[in-house]
Amino acid sequence: MKIRVGTCGWVFDDWKGTFYPAGTDDELVYYATAFSAVEIDSTWYRIPSRKTVESWHRRSPDGFTFCPKLPGDITHESLLEDAGEQVRVFLDVISGLGDRLGPILVQLSPHFPAERLGTLEQFLTSLPRELRYAVELRHKTWLDEPAVLELLGSLSIAVVMADHPWYPRFEQATCDFVYLRLLGRRNVYPDFTGIHRQRNRDLAHWVHVLTSLPSWVERAYVFANNQFEGHSPETVRKLVEILGDRVVPAPGRLPGGDAPPTLFDQAT
């Protein structure tokens, strides 16, 4: 199994001078020298323009992967109902990422319980099958609804493994890839300039989960946000050290063709 690791987003003021060296001209270009994938948080708030998606593609190297969130208007406002046109527009635009497009994250509302399984099934079966998806179930009633895992498996959709104190925890694969999100509560840390709370035991647990998956699981996507420990680049650095050659290397090069000296040499 090959594992792509990255962070939830790449634009944070607190990373300037801590992860991004002073004077960095293009943060995405630099980001791709350290990570092989990124989760796009901004697409949850609005559908990006074609120009923006084309820019992401142009500024990222071959072998890099974007995992965008489905817009919140679809998952949280419409609760997956009567959203066919919004889905069509979003998928049409985001497909401009071409070979850099990874699984699309369907982040369900915490107010979307298991009694709405039928709505979820109708929505998921309507999605184009040529794309890949991962579904994050946030209402705890889903833990008592095994049919949802059967549904996801039948559609080759991943159930998201989420480390968050309020969300149900799943640690199994439903298809040939897994999607792990290392999350945390908002408004806990004063800034995102460095680690505020070591969670090495939790990281070791998730590494054990990943390395114990069945052999038919071919790929994993692992993303950390700043709220997990306080500075997600450092969280990912620790994961890279533990996972070793299972991790897909970052494909980017610094301007001029040079590789960065060593991973995170300039950070913290």
C-alpha positions, 0 to 999 in steps of 0.5 A: 500500500502506498500512502499519500500524506498532506495537510488540510489546506496550504494557505495559513499566515502562521506558516510563514516563517515556520513552514514557508521560508521568508520570501516564498513567492508561491506557497503551492509550489513550495508545498509540493516540495514537502507533500504529495497531496493536499485536501482543498478546504476552500471548495467547501465554502464555494465552487472555484472558478475554472481559472482557479482550478487551471492555476492549481493544475499549472502550479503543481507538479506531475504526481501531485494529488488534490482532494477537494471537499464537496461544497457545503451548500450541497452537504450541509445546506441542502443535506444532499437533496435537490442538489443535482445541478450544483453537483454537476457544476462542481464536478465539471469545474473540479475535473479540470485538475485532470490527473491531479484529482484524487478522491472527493471528500463528501463531508456530511453534516453533523445533523445528517443521522443514520435514519437518512440512509436512503437519502445518502444512497440516492445521492451517492448512486447518482454520482459519476462512477469514473471519479472516486469519493470518500464519505465522512459520517459525522452523526454518531448514529452511523456507528449503529448502521452497518448498512452504510458500510455495505452501501459504500463498499458496493459503490467502491467509496471509502468511509472516512476514518476521522480522529475527532472527539465528537465524530464516530470513529471508523477504522475499516476499509470499504474499498481499495483505498482509505481516507484518514483525517487527523482533526481536532476541536477549533479555537483550542490553540492560540496560533498554528506556528508550532506543536502545542500538544504532542499526540504521538500515541494517537499517531502511533495508533493510526499508523498501526491501523494503516499498516494492518489493513487488508492487502487489497487496500492499495492506497491511503490518503492521510491529511492532518489539520492544524487543530490536531497538534497545533501545526499540521506540517510538523504532524505530517513530518512525524508521520513520514518518519514513522511510515518510511518508504510506504509514503509517496515522496513529494514530487515538487522541485524548488524554482531552478530545479533544486530539491529542498535540502531536507524535509522541513529543514527550515521549519520550527 
